[in-house]
Amino acid sequence: MQDWMKLLIAAVIGYVFGSFNPAILFSRLFAGKDIRTMGSGNAGSTNVYRNLGPKFALAVLLCDLLKGVLAAVVGHFLCGGAGAELSLYGRFAGGLGAVLGHAFPLWHGLRGGKGVVTAAGMLLVFDWRVIAVMFLVFLVFSVSTRYISLGSIMAAAALPVCMLIFHFGHWLMFGEALLVGGLVIWLHRTNIGRLVKGCESKFYFKQKK
């Protein structure tokens, strides 16, 4: 099997994994509603936290993370496993597919979440240094401003930079990193609009009284 076909298959499998959206499934099963009709309308853990509570939010976060991990692991082994340079591309291809599936889920009318946690799961398998830097960026901006969306946007913007630092010369993966980072930022376009207007919701672990 040719290398490009292995990468394509990894991406397709990742897309199938990503298309299962726990925020939508849990909200329908336990609340009788679609999370996309509640709060911000985003099918992700932050909106679940605000509308269904911390237990469901944690479950959604872990499931979204696991999707990215599994997609990257499948890509890794499909493309040769340990010691094979192609496996590095396979991890990223599988994870990219999972992020696309999360954002445009096949099973949910192509309307899903923003892919931040799923991308983080892929990067955990891909290179711990990249996710460590991105997580630090996310924490700095989220904690200092209480805007989860701003932390996510800045972490996404940091992804291509991290690829240049830690994987310079792998231009295909740099292109994929631009795609993932750009997609996450584009999916936050409504948040960016609210941030500019100063009306974006801040995140609190306890509801404000």
DAFENGI-V647880 format. One record per residue. N is the residue number from 1. RES is the residue in one small letter. SS is DSSP state (a for helix, b for strand, c for the rest). OMEGA is omega in whole degrees, 0 to 359 (none if undefined). Layout:
n->N res->RES ss->SS omega->OMEGA
n->N res->RES ss->SS omega->OMEGA
This chain:
n->1 res->m ss->c omega->181
n->2 res->q ss->c omega->185
n->3 res->d ss->a omega->183
n->4 res->w ss->a omega->180
n->5 res->m ss->a omega->177
n->6 res->k ss->a omega->180
n->7 res->l ss->a omega->179
n->8 res->l ss->a omega->179
n->9 res->i ss->a omega->178
n->10 res->a ss->a omega->180
n->11 res->a ss->a omega->180
n->12 res->v ss->a omega->177
n->13 res->i ss->a omega->177
n->14 res->g ss->a omega->179
n->15 res->y ss->a omega->178
n->16 res->v ss->a omega->177
n->17 res->f ss->a omega->184
n->18 res->g ss->a omega->183
n->19 res->s ss->c omega->174
n->20 res->f ss->c omega->185
n->21 res->n ss->c omega->183
n->22 res->p ss->a omega->179
n->23 res->a ss->a omega->179
n->24 res->i ss->a omega->183
n->25 res->l ss->a omega->182
n->26 res->f ss->a omega->182
n->27 res->s ss->a omega->178
n->28 res->r ss->a omega->185
n->29 res->l ss->a omega->188
n->30 res->f ss->a omega->180
n->31 res->a ss->a omega->181
n->32 res->g ss->c omega->180
n->33 res->k ss->c omega->175
n->34 res->d ss->c omega->183
n->35 res->i ss->a omega->180
n->36 res->r ss->a omega->176
n->37 res->t ss->a omega->184
n->38 res->m ss->c omega->175
n->39 res->g ss->c omega->181
n->40 res->s ss->c omega->182
n->41 res->g ss->c omega->181
n->42 res->n ss->c omega->180
n->43 res->a ss->c omega->181
n->44 res->g ss->c omega->188
n->45 res->s ss->a omega->180
n->46 res->t ss->a omega->179
n->47 res->n ss->a omega->176
n->48 res->v ss->a omega->179
n->49 res->y ss->a omega->184
n->50 res->r ss->a omega->186
n->51 res->n ss->a omega->182
n->52 res->l ss->a omega->177
n->53 res->g ss->c omega->187
n->54 res->p ss->a omega->182
n->55 res->k ss->a omega->179
n->56 res->f ss->a omega->180
n->57 res->a ss->a omega->179
n->58 res->l ss->a omega->179
n->59 res->a ss->a omega->179
n->60 res->v ss->a omega->181
n->61 res->l ss->a omega->181
n->62 res->l ss->a omega->179
n->63 res->c ss->a omega->179
n->64 res->d ss->a omega->177
n->65 res->l ss->a omega->182
n->66 res->l ss->a omega->178
n->67 res->k ss->a omega->180
n->68 res->g ss->a omega->178
n->69 res->v ss->a omega->183
n->70 res->l ss->a omega->180
n->71 res->a ss->a omega->180
n->72 res->a ss->a omega->179
n->73 res->v ss->a omega->178
n->74 res->v ss->a omega->178
n->75 res->g ss->a omega->179
n->76 res->h ss->a omega->183
n->77 res->f ss->a omega->179
n->78 res->l ss->a omega->183
n->79 res->c ss->c omega->171
n->80 res->g ss->c omega->179
n->81 res->g ss->c omega->184
n->82 res->a ss->c omega->177
n->83 res->g ss->c omega->180
n->84 res->a ss->c omega->181
n->85 res->e ss->a omega->180
n->86 res->l ss->a omega->182
n->87 res->s ss->a omega->177
n->88 res->l ss->a omega->176
n->89 res->y ss->a omega->180
n->90 res->g ss->a omega->178
n->91 res->r ss->a omega->183
n->92 res->f ss->a omega->179
n->93 res->a ss->a omega->178
n->94 res->g ss->a omega->179
n->95 res->g ss->a omega->177
n->96 res->l ss->a omega->177
n->97 res->g ss->a omega->180
n->98 res->a ss->a omega->178
n->99 res->v ss->a omega->178
n->100 res->l ss->a omega->178
n->101 res->g ss->a omega->179
n->102 res->h ss->a omega->182
n->103 res->a ss->a omega->182
n->104 res->f ss->c omega->188
n->105 res->p ss->c omega->180
n->106 res->l ss->a omega->186
n->107 res->w ss->a omega->187
n->108 res->h ss->a omega->174
n->109 res->g ss->c omega->178
n->110 res->l ss->c omega->179
n->111 res->r ss->c omega->184
n->112 res->g ss->c omega->183
n->113 res->g ss->c omega->188
n->114 res->k ss->c omega->167
n->115 res->g ss->c omega->185
n->116 res->v ss->a omega->183
n->117 res->v ss->a omega->178
n->118 res->t ss->a omega->176
n->119 res->a ss->a omega->178
n->120 res->a ss->a omega->178
n->121 res->g ss->a omega->177
n->122 res->m ss->a omega->183
n->123 res->l ss->a omega->175
n->124 res->l ss->a omega->179
n->125 res->v ss->a omega->185
n->126 res->f ss->a omega->182
n->127 res->d ss->c omega->184
n->128 res->w ss->a omega->180
n->129 res->r ss->a omega->180
n->130 res->v ss->a omega->182
n->131 res->i ss->a omega->178
n->132 res->a ss->a omega->179
n->133 res->v ss->a omega->181
n->134 res->m ss->a omega->179
n->135 res->f ss->a omega->177
n->136 res->l ss->a omega->177
n->137 res->v ss->a omega->179
n->138 res->f ss->a omega->181
n->139 res->l ss->a omega->182
n->140 res->v ss->a omega->184
n->141 res->f ss->a omega->181
n->142 res->s ss->a omega->182
n->143 res->v ss->a omega->183
n->144 res->s ss->a omega->183
n->145 res->t ss->a omega->186
n->146 res->r ss->c omega->174
n->147 res->y ss->c omega->178
n->148 res->i ss->a omega->181
n->149 res->s ss->a omega->180
n->150 res->l ss->a omega->176
n->151 res->g ss->a omega->179
n->152 res->s ss->a omega->181
n->153 res->i ss->a omega->181
n->154 res->m ss->a omega->176
n->155 res->a ss->a omega->179
n->156 res->a ss->a omega->179
n->157 res->a ss->a omega->181
n->158 res->a ss->a omega->184
n->159 res->l ss->a omega->179
n->160 res->p ss->a omega->179
n->161 res->v ss->a omega->178
n->162 res->c ss->a omega->179
n->163 res->m ss->a omega->177
n->164 res->l ss->a omega->182
n->165 res->i ss->a omega->189
n->166 res->f ss->a omega->183
n->167 res->h ss->c omega->181
n->168 res->f ss->c omega->180
n->169 res->g ss->c omega->176
n->170 res->h ss->c omega->191
n->171 res->w ss->a omega->176
n->172 res->l ss->a omega->179
n->173 res->m ss->a omega->176
n->174 res->f ss->a omega->177
n->175 res->g ss->a omega->178
n->176 res->e ss->a omega->178
n->177 res->a ss->a omega->175
n->178 res->l ss->a omega->180
n->179 res->l ss->a omega->180
n->180 res->v ss->a omega->180
n->181 res->g ss->a omega->180
n->182 res->g ss->a omega->179
n->183 res->l ss->a omega->180
n->184 res->v ss->a omega->179
n->185 res->i ss->a omega->179
n->186 res->w ss->a omega->178
n->187 res->l ss->a omega->176
n->188 res->h ss->c omega->186
n->189 res->r ss->a omega->178
n->190 res->t ss->a omega->176
n->191 res->n ss->a omega->179
n->192 res->i ss->a omega->177
n->193 res->g ss->a omega->179
n->194 res->r ss->a omega->177
n->195 res->l ss->a omega->179
n->196 res->v ss->a omega->181
n->197 res->k ss->a omega->180
n->198 res->g ss->c omega->182
n->199 res->c ss->c omega->177
n->200 res->e ss->c omega->180
n->201 res->s ss->c omega->176
n->202 res->k ss->c omega->183
n->203 res->f ss->c omega->175
n->204 res->y ss->c omega->178
n->205 res->f ss->c omega->174
n->206 res->k ss->c omega->179
n->207 res->q ss->c omega->177
n->208 res->k ss->c omega->179
n->209 res->k ss->c omega->none
